[in-house]
Amino acid sequence: MIERFSFSTAPPKGPKLRQIKKYPNRKFYDTGDRRYVSLSQIADLVRDGEEVQVLDNPTGEDVTSVVLSEILRQQERKGGFLPPGVLTALVRRGASGWDRLLESLRSSLEAAHLLEDEFEERIDALVDRGEMSLAEAQELREEMAARARLRQATAEERIVRDIEGSLRRLDVPTGPDLRRLDRQLAEIEAKVDSLLCSP
């Protein structure tokens, strides 16, 4: 199954918006559930496909981007899911680069969700009409899930290639570049050590 993410700084055109107020004491209040939530709980909401909007309580300013950035920062500290080169490129390109990346991801995920929902509806209709057994439906779902995983892996490889190409155009070193530099530095250090040790 495709993991669903949802990013928003404006009210969505469909699903209900989860509005969260941010207070000066850095506490967050979920107005829908009428309870305080942590930053990690907001991240869970986003991962679960909820549309969230975070408003600064005293000013009413939309601070969704700031809060999502903080969530990303925490995730980076825990284990870094974005390569430093990508983060560097995003900082260099500013908000517009980040917005384009998010919009691209959002569009791709929305299209995938629509296809997934349509597929499920058609399978359910076939089962309801007796044209397919539950076992056949399950087998088809498993086959489609396997194909989706393969497509996702292929897409991830393509995304990595595209990002690396963009980083090269921006003259940002990539992982292989840094590893090559590390090897060259090690060779230079070995040569310097041998020169210093020789009589």
MDTraj code that builds the backbone (N, CA, C; nanometers):
import mdtraj as md
import numpy as np

residues = "MET ILE GLU ARG PHE SER PHE SER THR ALA PRO PRO LYS GLY PRO LYS LEU ARG GLN ILE LYS LYS TYR PRO ASN ARG LYS PHE TYR ASP THR GLY ASP ARG ARG TYR VAL SER LEU SER GLN ILE ALA ASP LEU VAL ARG ASP GLY GLU GLU VAL GLN VAL LEU ASP ASN PRO THR GLY GLU ASP VAL THR SER VAL VAL LEU SER GLU ILE LEU ARG GLN GLN GLU ARG LYS GLY GLY PHE LEU PRO PRO GLY VAL LEU THR ALA LEU VAL ARG ARG GLY ALA SER GLY TRP ASP ARG LEU LEU GLU SER LEU ARG SER SER LEU GLU ALA ALA HIS LEU LEU GLU ASP GLU PHE GLU GLU ARG ILE ASP ALA LEU VAL ASP ARG GLY GLU MET SER LEU ALA GLU ALA GLN GLU LEU ARG GLU GLU MET ALA ALA ARG ALA ARG LEU ARG GLN ALA THR ALA GLU GLU ARG ILE VAL ARG ASP ILE GLU GLY SER LEU ARG ARG LEU ASP VAL PRO THR GLY PRO ASP LEU ARG ARG LEU ASP ARG GLN LEU ALA GLU ILE GLU ALA LYS VAL ASP SER LEU LEU CYS SER PRO".split()
xyz = np.array([
    [0.0835, -0.1178, 0.0000],
    [0.0000, 0.0000, 0.0000],
    [0.0879, 0.1241, 0.0000],
    [0.0468, 0.2266, -0.0696],
    [0.1230, 0.3493, -0.0806],
    [0.1049, 0.4304, 0.0463],
    [0.2169, 0.4827, 0.0999],
    [0.2091, 0.5632, 0.2207],
    [0.1526, 0.6994, 0.1837],
    [0.0598, 0.7476, 0.2632],
    [-0.0076, 0.8730, 0.2307],
    [0.0498, 0.9866, 0.3148],
    [0.0878, 1.0951, 0.2461],
    [0.1341, 1.2158, 0.3124],
    [0.0490, 1.3307, 0.2639],
    [0.0299, 1.4292, 0.3458],
    [-0.0505, 1.5434, 0.3058],
    [0.0105, 1.6689, 0.3652],
    [0.0394, 1.7652, 0.2796],
    [0.0982, 1.8900, 0.3240],
    [0.0040, 2.0021, 0.2839],
    [-0.0145, 2.0986, 0.3705],
    [-0.1040, 2.2072, 0.3336],
    [-0.0670, 2.3332, 0.4073],
    [-0.0773, 2.4440, 0.3361],
    [-0.0704, 2.5741, 0.4011],
    [-0.1975, 2.6509, 0.3697],
    [-0.2896, 2.5884, 0.3005],
    [-0.4185, 2.6489, 0.2687],
    [-0.5259, 2.5431, 0.2857],
    [-0.6481, 2.5848, 0.3113],
    [-0.7546, 2.4865, 0.3288],
    [-0.7692, 2.3980, 0.2065],
    [-0.7892, 2.2684, 0.2252],
    [-0.8026, 2.1767, 0.1133],
    [-0.9387, 2.1899, 0.0475],
    [-0.9513, 2.1337, -0.0724],
    [-1.0764, 2.1406, -0.1464],
    [-1.1623, 2.0183, -0.1224],
    [-1.1238, 1.9274, -0.0384],
    [-1.2022, 1.8071, -0.0187],
    [-1.2129, 1.7703, 0.1276],
    [-1.1167, 1.6879, 0.1762],
    [-1.1249, 1.6373, 0.3119],
    [-1.1233, 1.7506, 0.4152],
    [-1.1765, 1.7185, 0.5312],
    [-1.1825, 1.8146, 0.6406],
    [-1.0418, 1.8545, 0.6845],
    [-1.0252, 1.9818, 0.7101],
    [-0.8974, 2.0360, 0.7535],
    [-0.8837, 2.0208, 0.9043],
    [-0.7708, 1.9672, 0.9474],
    [-0.7423, 1.9539, 1.0907],
    [-0.6695, 2.0822, 1.1311],
    [-0.7352, 2.1658, 1.2106],
    [-0.6752, 2.2929, 1.2495],
    [-0.6121, 2.2802, 1.3873],
    [-0.4890, 2.3258, 1.3959],
    [-0.4125, 2.3169, 1.5198],
    [-0.3632, 2.4563, 1.5547],
    [-0.3785, 2.4929, 1.6815],
    [-0.3315, 2.6237, 1.7268],
    [-0.1978, 2.6064, 1.7977],
    [-0.1066, 2.6982, 1.7670],
    [0.0247, 2.6971, 1.8319],
    [0.0277, 2.8130, 1.9316],
    [0.0580, 2.7792, 2.0557],
    [0.0612, 2.8795, 2.1607],
    [0.2047, 2.9247, 2.1858],
    [0.2215, 3.0436, 2.2472],
    [0.3565, 3.0957, 2.2723],
    [0.4433, 3.0025, 2.3570],
    [0.3826, 2.9188, 2.4409],
    [0.4605, 2.8265, 2.5242],
    [0.5015, 2.7006, 2.4471],
    [0.4887, 2.7050, 2.3127],
    [0.5260, 2.5970, 2.2205],
    [0.4327, 2.4762, 2.2315],
    [0.3175, 2.4935, 2.2917],
    [0.2185, 2.3860, 2.2957],
    [0.1279, 2.3979, 2.1743],
    [0.0777, 2.2817, 2.1306],
    [-0.0118, 2.2763, 2.0157],
    [-0.1465, 2.2224, 2.0620],
    [-0.2540, 2.2843, 2.0120],
    [-0.3885, 2.2437, 2.0519],
    [-0.4674, 2.2053, 1.9278],
    [-0.5121, 2.0803, 1.9231],
    [-0.5934, 2.0301, 1.8127],
    [-0.7373, 2.0733, 1.8399],
    [-0.7879, 2.1669, 1.7576],
    [-0.9220, 2.2213, 1.7822],
    [-1.0314, 2.1193, 1.7521],
    [-1.0041, 2.0230, 1.6645],
    [-1.1036, 1.9207, 1.6322],
    [-1.1223, 1.8213, 1.7451],
    [-1.0105, 1.7702, 1.7969],
    [-1.0168, 1.6721, 1.9062],
    [-1.0215, 1.7381, 2.0437],
    [-1.0025, 1.8693, 2.0459],
    [-1.0037, 1.9466, 2.1702],
    [-0.9067, 1.8906, 2.2724],
    [-0.7809, 1.8815, 2.2282],
    [-0.6764, 1.8316, 2.3188],
    [-0.5413, 1.8847, 2.2724],
    [-0.4465, 1.8864, 2.3647],
    [-0.3112, 1.9260, 2.3294],
    [-0.2427, 1.8103, 2.2578],
    [-0.1605, 1.8438, 2.1597],
    [-0.0861, 1.7422, 2.0849],
    [0.0601, 1.7835, 2.0784],
    [0.1444, 1.6839, 2.0629],
    [0.2879, 1.7093, 2.0509],
    [0.3251, 1.7223, 1.9033],
    [0.4467, 1.7657, 1.8796],
    [0.4971, 1.7762, 1.7427],
    [0.4976, 1.6390, 1.6755],
    [0.5341, 1.5350, 1.7501],
    [0.5355, 1.4009, 1.6905],
    [0.3938, 1.3522, 1.6601],
    [0.2953, 1.3950, 1.7387],
    [0.1567, 1.3582, 1.7082],
    [0.1076, 1.4303, 1.5824],
    [0.1537, 1.5531, 1.5617],
    [0.1204, 1.6244, 1.4376],
    [0.1829, 1.5505, 1.3199],
    [0.3069, 1.5057, 1.3357],
    [0.3727, 1.4280, 1.2295],
    [0.2930, 1.3013, 1.1995],
    [0.2422, 1.2354, 1.3036],
    [0.1602, 1.1149, 1.2840],
    [0.0333, 1.1473, 1.2056],
    [-0.0294, 1.2605, 1.2365],
    [-0.1498, 1.3016, 1.1632],
    [-0.1191, 1.3179, 1.0146],
    [-0.0078, 1.3849, 0.9857],
    [0.0317, 1.4073, 0.8463],
    [0.0592, 1.2743, 0.7780],
    [0.1324, 1.1856, 0.8466],
    [0.1617, 1.0540, 0.7891],
    [0.0345, 0.9729, 0.7656],
    [-0.0675, 0.9955, 0.8487],
    [-0.1943, 0.9232, 0.8346],
    [-0.2850, 0.9839, 0.7281],
    [-0.2357, 1.0867, 0.6582],
    [-0.3118, 1.1449, 0.5484],
    [-0.4002, 1.2618, 0.5862],
    [-0.3891, 1.3094, 0.7084],
    [-0.4700, 1.4238, 0.7513],
    [-0.4162, 1.5522, 0.6885],
    [-0.5069, 1.6419, 0.6511],
    [-0.4695, 1.7768, 0.6100],
    [-0.4588, 1.8586, 0.7376],
    [-0.3438, 1.9193, 0.7607],
    [-0.3275, 1.9991, 0.8817],
    [-0.2950, 2.1433, 0.8456],
    [-0.3431, 2.2311, 0.9297],
    [-0.3090, 2.3723, 0.9205],
    [-0.2789, 2.4169, 1.0621],
    [-0.1624, 2.4776, 1.0804],
    [-0.1222, 2.5229, 1.2130],
    [-0.1261, 2.6755, 1.2128],
    [-0.2024, 2.7300, 1.3063],
    [-0.2154, 2.8750, 1.3172],
    [-0.1539, 2.9219, 1.4480],
    [-0.0772, 3.0307, 1.4407],
    [-0.0233, 3.0920, 1.5607],
    [-0.1411, 3.1532, 1.6359],
    [-0.1642, 3.1115, 1.7601],
    [-0.2846, 3.1551, 1.8309],
    [-0.2908, 3.3058, 1.8531],
    [-0.1826, 3.3703, 1.8995],
    [-0.1957, 3.5140, 1.9237],
    [-0.2210, 3.5963, 1.7963],
    [-0.1575, 3.5596, 1.6849],
    [-0.1656, 3.6429, 1.5641],
    [-0.2594, 3.5879, 1.4575],
    [-0.2884, 3.4574, 1.4620],
    [-0.3694, 3.3953, 1.3575],
    [-0.2902, 3.3633, 1.2317],
    [-0.1599, 3.3891, 1.2349],
    [-0.0732, 3.3640, 1.1190],
    [-0.0616, 3.2135, 1.0930],
    [-0.0631, 3.1766, 0.9653],
    [-0.0465, 3.0363, 0.9258],
    [0.1014, 3.0003, 0.9390],
    [0.1323, 2.9093, 1.0310],
    [0.2709, 2.8682, 1.0547],
    [0.2899, 2.7202, 1.0211],
    [0.2051, 2.6687, 0.9319],
    [0.2122, 2.5272, 0.8950],
    [0.3498, 2.4912, 0.8415],
    [0.4031, 2.5730, 0.7505],
    [0.5341, 2.5434, 0.6911],
    [0.6433, 2.5384, 0.7967],
    [0.6362, 2.6303, 0.8924],
    [0.7367, 2.6345, 0.9991],
    [0.7298, 2.5064, 1.0822],
    [0.6084, 2.4640, 1.1153],
    [0.5909, 2.3439, 1.1981],
    [0.6333, 2.2189, 1.1211],
    [0.5961, 2.2098, 0.9924],
    [0.6391, 2.0944, 0.9122],
    [0.7911, 2.0919, 0.8987],
    [0.8521, 2.2094, 0.8860],
    [0.9988, 2.2160, 0.8797],
    [1.0605, 2.1664, 1.0097],
    [0.9987, 2.2020, 1.1215],
    [1.0473, 2.1547, 1.2519],
    [1.0352, 2.0029, 1.2622],
    [0.9253, 1.9481, 1.2099],
    [0.9079, 1.8025, 1.2096],
    [1.0187, 1.7379, 1.1269],
    [1.0454, 1.7936, 1.0085],
    [1.1535, 1.7405, 0.9243],
    [1.2876, 1.7507, 0.9958],
    [1.3098, 1.8621, 1.0657],
    [1.4359, 1.8806, 1.1384],
    [1.4513, 1.7736, 1.2459],
    [1.3439, 1.7450, 1.3180],
    [1.3500, 1.6404, 1.4204],
    [1.3777, 1.5040, 1.3580],
    [1.3131, 1.4760, 1.2451],
    [1.3353, 1.3481, 1.1784],
    [1.4793, 1.3378, 1.1292],
    [1.5340, 1.4477, 1.0815],
    [1.6733, 1.4483, 1.0372],
    [1.7662, 1.4171, 1.1543],
    [1.7376, 1.4754, 1.2708],
    [1.8215, 1.4495, 1.3882],
    [1.8149, 1.3038, 1.4302],
    [1.6984, 1.2415, 1.4127],
    [1.6811, 1.1022, 1.4543],
    [1.7481, 1.0043, 1.3593],
    [1.7647, 1.0411, 1.2350],
    [1.8233, 0.9426, 1.1454],
    [1.8415, 0.9911, 1.0043],
    [1.8179, 1.1147, 0.9794],
    [1.8425, 1.1737, 0.8492],
    [1.7849, 1.0970, 0.7326],
    [1.6706, 1.1388, 0.6819],
    [1.6123, 1.0690, 0.5683],
    [1.6386, 1.1423, 0.4381],
    [1.6942, 1.2635, 0.4442],
    [1.7302, 1.3355, 0.3225],
    [1.8812, 1.3536, 0.3195],
    [1.9424, 1.3289, 0.2043],
    [2.0868, 1.3496, 0.1949],
    [2.1206, 1.4971, 0.2151],
    [2.2371, 1.5267, 0.2731],
    [2.2754, 1.6661, 0.2956],
    [2.2731, 1.7493, 0.1672],
    [2.3095, 1.6885, 0.0554],
    [2.3090, 1.7621, -0.0711],
    [2.1709, 1.8117, -0.1086],
    [2.0696, 1.7300, -0.0836],
    [1.9321, 1.7706, -0.1145],
    [1.8920, 1.8866, -0.0246],
    [1.9245, 1.8764, 0.1038],
    [1.8914, 1.9845, 0.1964],
    [1.9642, 2.1129, 0.1574],
    [2.0908, 2.1002, 0.1181],
    [2.1679, 2.2167, 0.0749],
    [2.1030, 2.2819, -0.0460],
    [2.0646, 2.1999, -0.1428],
    [2.0004, 2.2537, -0.2634],
    [1.8696, 2.3234, -0.2284],
    [1.7926, 2.2668, -0.1367],
    [1.6666, 2.3296, -0.0966],
    [1.6911, 2.4638, -0.0293],
    [1.7936, 2.4703, 0.0550],
    [1.8261, 2.5969, 0.1212],
    [1.8694, 2.6995, 0.0171],
    [1.9526, 2.6572, -0.0783],
    [2.0000, 2.7496, -0.1818],
    [1.8863, 2.8010, -0.2687],
    [1.7925, 2.7139, -0.2992],
    [1.6827, 2.7537, -0.3877],
    [1.5712, 2.8242, -0.3125],
    [1.5736, 2.8182, -0.1806],
    [1.4737, 2.8883, -0.1019],
    [1.3395, 2.8184, -0.1001],
    [1.2412, 2.8918, -0.0544],
    [1.1075, 2.8355, -0.0369],
    [1.0478, 2.7880, -0.1680],
    [1.0792, 2.8556, -0.2772],
    [1.0181, 2.8166, -0.4048],
    [1.0599, 2.6757, -0.4447],
    [1.1852, 2.6397, -0.4201],
    [1.2312, 2.5042, -0.4509],
    [1.1602, 2.4013, -0.3653],
    [1.1459, 2.4321, -0.2382],
    [1.0770, 2.3426, -0.1450],
    [0.9307, 2.3297, -0.1840],
    [0.8677, 2.4431, -0.2167],
    [0.7264, 2.4403, -0.2573],
    [0.7066, 2.3561, -0.3824],
    [0.7979, 2.3700, -0.4790],
    [0.7862, 2.2903, -0.6019],
    [0.8014, 2.1421, -0.5708],
    [0.8968, 2.1088, -0.4828],
    [0.9160, 1.9689, -0.4448],
    [0.7902, 1.9142, -0.3768],
    [0.7352, 1.9899, -0.2825],
    [0.6149, 1.9449, -0.2125],
    [0.4966, 1.9324, -0.3076],
    [0.4814, 2.0286, -0.3983],
    [0.3698, 2.0233, -0.4933],
    [0.3828, 1.9018, -0.5840],
    [0.5050, 1.8737, -0.6270],
    [0.5283, 1.7569, -0.7118],
    [0.4946, 1.6284, -0.6367],
    [0.5407, 1.6193, -0.5125],
    [0.5109, 1.5016, -0.4309],
    [0.3611, 1.4891, -0.4061],
    [0.2971, 1.6016, -0.3743],
    [0.1533, 1.6004, -0.3471],
    [0.0762, 1.5523, -0.4697],
    [0.1098, 1.6053, -0.5872],
    [0.0398, 1.5662, -0.7100],
    [0.0572, 1.4178, -0.7380],
    [0.1798, 1.3694, -0.7226],
    [0.2066, 1.2277, -0.7480],
    [0.1298, 1.1387, -0.6512],
    [0.1309, 1.1762, -0.5247],
    [0.0624, 1.0956, -0.4240],
    [-0.0890, 1.0989, -0.4426],
    [-0.1425, 1.2161, -0.4781],
    [-0.2871, 1.2248, -0.5000],
    [-0.3291, 1.1370, -0.6172],
    [-0.2498, 1.1385, -0.7250],
    [-0.2820, 1.0540, -0.8409],
    [-0.2760, 0.9065, -0.8021],
    [-0.1742, 0.8697, -0.7255],
    [-0.1612, 0.7302, -0.6826],
    [-0.2788, 0.6900, -0.5938],
    [-0.3220, 0.7788, -0.5057],
    [-0.4349, 0.7485, -0.4170],
    [-0.5637, 0.7313, -0.4967],
    [-0.5836, 0.8167, -0.5970],
    [-0.7036, 0.8039, -0.6804],
    [-0.7053, 0.6695, -0.7519],
    [-0.5901, 0.6310, -0.8071],
    [-0.5816, 0.5018, -0.8759],
    [-0.6057, 0.3863, -0.7794],
    [-0.5469, 0.3955, -0.6623],
    [-0.5638, 0.2901, -0.5618],
    [-0.7108, 0.2784, -0.5200],
    [-0.7751, 0.3928, -0.4971],
    [-0.9166, 0.3917, -0.4585],
    [-1.0038, 0.3336, -0.5697],
    [-0.9760, 0.3731, -0.6948],
    [-1.0525, 0.3218, -0.8091],
    [-1.0356, 0.1709, -0.8215],
    [-0.9134, 0.1225, -0.8052],
    [-0.8846, -0.0205, -0.8120],
    [-0.9650, -0.0956, -0.7055],
    [-0.9627, -0.0451, -0.5823],
    [-1.0353, -0.1101, -0.4725],
    [-1.1856, -0.1126, -0.4999],
    [-1.2387, -0.0017, -0.5515],
    [-1.3826, 0.0036, -0.5812],
    [-1.4205, -0.0993, -0.6875],
    [-1.3374, -0.1123, -0.7894],
    [-1.3677, -0.2080, -0.8966],
    [-1.3599, -0.3521, -0.8466],
    [-1.2601, -0.3813, -0.7652],
    [-1.2477, -0.5164, -0.7082],
    [-1.3707, -0.5472, -0.6224],
    [-1.4075, -0.4520, -0.5364],
    [-1.5249, -0.4719, -0.4502],
    [-1.6510, -0.4938, -0.5331],
    [-1.6654, -0.4183, -0.6420],
    [-1.7837, -0.4330, -0.7284],
    [-1.7870, -0.5716, -0.7926],
    [-1.6709, -0.6206, -0.8382],
    [-1.6650, -0.7545, -0.8979],
    [-1.7032, -0.8620, -0.7961],
    [-1.6558, -0.8463, -0.6738],
    [-1.6890, -0.9428, -0.5683],
    [-1.8382, -0.9347, -0.5358],
    [-1.8902, -0.8124, -0.5240],
    [-2.0332, -0.7941, -0.4924],
    [-2.1234, -0.8561, -0.5988],
    [-2.0821, -0.8472, -0.7253],
    [-2.1635, -0.9028, -0.8342],
    [-2.1403, -1.0521, -0.8524],
    [-2.0490, -1.1099, -0.7755],
    [-2.0223, -1.2528, -0.7857],
    [-1.9343, -1.2905, -0.9038],
    [-1.8717, -1.1923, -0.9665],
    [-1.7855, -1.2186, -1.0817],
    [-1.6435, -1.2549, -1.0391],
    [-1.6161, -1.2400, -0.9092],
    [-1.4833, -1.2724, -0.8568],
    [-1.5006, -1.3202, -0.7134],
    [-1.4269, -1.4247, -0.6779],
    [-1.4344, -1.4748, -0.5401],
    [-1.3464, -1.3890, -0.4493],
    [-1.3687, -1.4025, -0.3190],
    [-1.2850, -1.3293, -0.2234],
    [-1.1388, -1.3703, -0.2363],
    [-1.1147, -1.5002, -0.2599],
    [-0.9770, -1.5489, -0.2749],
    [-0.9118, -1.4875, -0.3989],
    [-0.9869, -1.4812, -0.5092],
    [-0.9329, -1.4201, -0.6314],
    [-0.9064, -1.2710, -0.6103],
    [-0.9967, -1.2056, -0.5382],
    [-0.9787, -1.0630, -0.5100],
    [-0.8526, -1.0410, -0.4273],
    [-0.8328, -1.1255, -0.3262],
    [-0.7137, -1.1131, -0.2424],
    [-0.5872, -1.1377, -0.3243],
    [-0.5911, -1.2389, -0.4106],
    [-0.4760, -1.2697, -0.4957],
    [-0.4443, -1.1515, -0.5879],
    [-0.5480, -1.0919, -0.6453],
    [-0.5285, -0.9772, -0.7337],
    [-0.4729, -0.8576, -0.6565],
    [-0.5247, -0.8359, -0.5355],
    [-0.4729, -0.7259, -0.4529],
    [-0.3248, -0.7468, -0.4212],
    [-0.2877, -0.8704, -0.3887],
    [-0.1473, -0.8996, -0.3578],
    [-0.0593, -0.8793, -0.4806],
    [-0.1088, -0.9223, -0.5964],
    [-0.0328, -0.9040, -0.7203],
    [-0.0147, -0.7550, -0.7505],
    [-0.1212, -0.6782, -0.7338],
    [-0.1125, -0.5342, -0.7597],
    [-0.0214, -0.4660, -0.6579],
    [-0.0237, -0.5121, -0.5334],
    [0.0650, -0.4552, -0.4315],
    [0.2105, -0.4829, -0.4666],
    [0.2382, -0.6044, -0.5160],
    [0.3752, -0.6383, -0.5572],
    [0.4184, -0.5501, -0.6736],
    [0.3277, -0.5304, -0.7691],
    [0.3602, -0.4424, -0.8824],
    [0.3823, -0.2989, -0.8359],
    [0.3011, -0.2544, -0.7408],
    [0.3159, -0.1179, -0.6888],
    [0.4509, -0.1012, -0.6198],
    [0.4926, -0.2050, -0.5438],
    [0.6238, -0.1977, -0.4780],
    [0.7352, -0.1887, -0.5814],
    [0.7226, -0.2655, -0.6900],
    [0.8228, -0.2618, -0.7962],
    [0.8249, -0.1244, -0.8620],
    [0.7057, -0.0701, -0.8916],
    [0.6994, 0.0638, -0.9523],
    [0.7564, 0.1679, -0.8572],
    [0.7280, 0.1525, -0.7284],
    [0.7790, 0.2479, -0.6308],
    [0.9314, 0.2430, -0.6265],
    [0.9876, 0.1226, -0.6277],
    [1.1337, 0.1099, -0.6262],
    [1.1930, 0.1740, -0.7509],
    [1.1298, 0.1496, -0.8661],
    [1.1774, 0.2088, -0.9911],
    [1.1661, 0.3606, -0.9847],
    [1.0541, 0.4096, -0.9327],
    [1.0342, 0.5545, -0.9219],
    [1.1367, 0.6156, -0.8268],
    [1.1641, 0.5468, -0.7161],
    [1.2625, 0.5983, -0.6212],
    [1.4004, 0.6068, -0.6856],
    [1.4358, 0.5052, -0.7653],
    [1.5646, 0.5089, -0.8353],
    [1.5691, 0.6272, -0.9314],
    [1.4573, 0.6500, -1.0031],
    [1.4521, 0.7611, -1.0975],
    [1.4612, 0.8945, -1.0233],
    [1.3941, 0.9039, -0.9091],
    [1.3994, 1.0268, -0.8303],
    [1.5418, 1.0534, -0.7833],
    [1.6090, 0.9486, -0.7362],
    [1.7477, 0.9648, -0.6916],
    [1.8341, 1.0135, -0.8075],
    [1.8163, 0.9528, -0.9266],
    [1.8939, 0.9974, -1.0440],
    [1.8632, 1.1430, -1.0775],
    [1.7346, 1.1794, -1.0728],
    [1.6963, 1.3175, -1.1031],
    [1.7545, 1.4152, -1.0017],
    [1.7486, 1.3774, -0.8742],
    [1.8040, 1.4645, -0.7700],
    [1.9543, 1.4783, -0.7882],
    [2.0219, 1.3660, -0.8143],
    [2.1669, 1.3730, -0.8343],
    [2.2004, 1.4592, -0.9550],
    [2.1207, 1.4487, -1.0620],
    [2.1419, 1.5338, -1.1794],
    [2.1236, 1.6804, -1.1450],
    [2.0201, 1.7106, -1.0674],
    [1.9960, 1.8492, -1.0252],
    [2.1101, 1.8993, -0.9380],
    [2.1577, 1.8139, -0.8494],
    [2.2687, 1.8536, -0.7626],
    [2.3947, 1.8803, -0.8437],
    [2.4184, 1.7978, -0.9471],
    [2.5354, 1.8218, -1.0329],
    [2.5221, 1.9554, -1.1048],
    [2.4006, 1.9844, -1.1550],
    [2.3800, 2.1125, -1.2236],
    [2.4006, 2.2296, -1.1281],
    [2.3648, 2.2104, -1.0008],
    [2.3842, 2.3148, -0.9003],
    [2.5258, 2.3121, -0.8430],
    [2.6058, 2.2172, -0.8908],
    [2.7438, 2.1994, -0.8455],
    [2.7507, 2.1645, -0.6965],
    [2.6537, 2.0842, -0.6508],
    [2.6526, 2.0342, -0.5136],
    [2.7088, 1.8925, -0.5169],
    [2.8110, 1.8637, -0.4361],
    [2.8682, 1.7288, -0.4389],
    [2.7677, 1.6236, -0.3915],
    [2.7701, 1.5089, -0.4591],
    [2.6825, 1.3976, -0.4230],
    [2.7613, 1.2962, -0.3410],
    [2.6933, 1.1922, -0.2956],
    [2.7584, 1.0872, -0.2161],
    [2.8804, 1.0281, -0.2846],
    [2.8694, 0.9850, -0.4126],
    [2.9872, 0.9306, -0.4806],
    [3.1016, 1.0318, -0.4892],
    [3.0666, 1.1605, -0.5103],
    [3.1704, 1.2642, -0.5152],
    [3.2435, 1.2721, -0.3816],
    [3.1680, 1.2692, -0.2736],
    [3.2288, 1.2793, -0.1408],
    [3.3123, 1.1555, -0.1084],
    [3.2643, 1.0388, -0.1493],
    [3.3437, 0.9168, -0.1261],
    [3.4741, 0.9212, -0.2057],
    [3.4666, 0.9705, -0.3293],
    [3.5872, 0.9824, -0.4115],
    [3.6858, 1.0798, -0.3459],
    [3.6353, 1.1917, -0.2942],
    [3.7215, 1.2879, -0.2250],
    [3.7836, 1.2260, -0.1002],
    [3.7054, 1.1466, -0.0271],
    [3.7586, 1.0779, 0.0914],
    [3.8737, 0.9852, 0.0536],
    [3.8542, 0.9100, -0.0562],
    [3.9616, 0.8191, -0.1013],
    [4.0861, 0.8981, -0.1403],
    [4.0657, 1.0081, -0.2126],
    [4.1799, 1.0893, -0.2548],
    [4.2518, 1.1489, -0.1345],
    [4.1761, 1.1938, -0.0351],
    [4.2382, 1.2475, 0.0865],
    [4.3173, 1.1401, 0.1601],
    [4.2627, 1.0203, 0.1660],
    [4.3332, 0.9103, 0.2322],
    [4.4644, 0.8806, 0.1603],
    [4.4610, 0.8827, 0.0266],
    [4.5836, 0.8591, -0.0509],
    [4.6862, 0.9689, -0.0249],
    [4.6411, 1.0932, -0.0211],
    [4.7328, 1.2055, 0.0043],
    [4.7915, 1.1945, 0.1445],
    [4.7071, 1.1619, 0.2440],
    [4.7559, 1.1456, 0.3812],
    [4.8607, 1.0355, 0.3884],
    [4.8371, 0.9249, 0.3178],
    [4.9334, 0.8143, 0.3180],
    [5.0654, 0.8592, 0.2568],
    [5.0595, 0.9347, 0.1483],
    [5.1827, 0.9836, 0.0840],
    [5.2569, 1.0804, 0.1748],
    [5.1836, 1.1707, 0.2406],
    [5.2469, 1.2662, 0.3321],
    [5.3108, 1.1913, 0.4484],
    [5.2398, 1.0929, 0.5036],
    [5.2952, 1.0132, 0.6135],
    [5.4222, 0.9416, 0.5703],
    [5.4208, 0.8857, 0.4485],
    [5.5400, 0.8135, 0.4023],
    [5.6562, 0.9099, 0.3799],
    [5.6280, 1.0318, 0.3345],
    [5.7344, 1.1309, 0.3167],
    [5.7909, 1.1755, 0.4509],
    [5.7039, 1.1911, 0.5504],
    [5.7495, 1.2338, 0.6826],
    [5.8286, 1.1241, 0.7530],
    [5.7947, 1.0000, 0.7267],
    [5.8611, 0.8878, 0.7934],
    [5.9909, 0.8474, 0.7241],
    [6.0078, 0.8837, 0.5986],
    [6.1295, 0.8411, 0.5272],
    [6.2480, 0.9269, 0.5708],
    [6.3706, 0.8653, 0.5799],
    [6.4899, 0.9370, 0.6281],
    [6.5417, 1.0391, 0.5315],
])
top = md.Topology()
chain = top.add_chain()
for i, resn in enumerate(residues, 1):
    res = top.add_residue(resn, chain, resSeq=i)
    for name in ("N", "CA", "C"):
        top.add_atom(name, md.element.get_by_symbol(name[0]), res)
traj = md.Trajectory(xyz[None], top)
